[in-house]
Amino acid sequence: MLTGKLINLSFNPEWMKNMKVFQKTVSVQTHEPNEFIQITSEVQKVVSESKVKSGIAFVNALHTTAALIIQENDSRIHDDL
């Protein structure tokens, strides 16, 4: 418990003032109830398009029934799942 202390919750560090943010939506069409779709090349295109030299690519699935799995492209994984 904190008593008698003022906490500053603002978050604006100096290094963030020049941070570049790039956002793009990429749609993927599925045809089966369970599918593995390779999106690496799409992600690479978007990162290249962003012109960001160093950073993090955040990729997520925005649908409640979709999942994003980061997996080595090994054909045996299809048998397991």
Buried (B, 14 or more C-beta within 10 A) or exposed (E): EEEEEEEEEEEEEEEEEEEEEEEEEEEEEEEEEEEBEEEEEBEEEBBEEBEBEEEEEEEEEEEEEEEEEEEEEEEEEEEEE
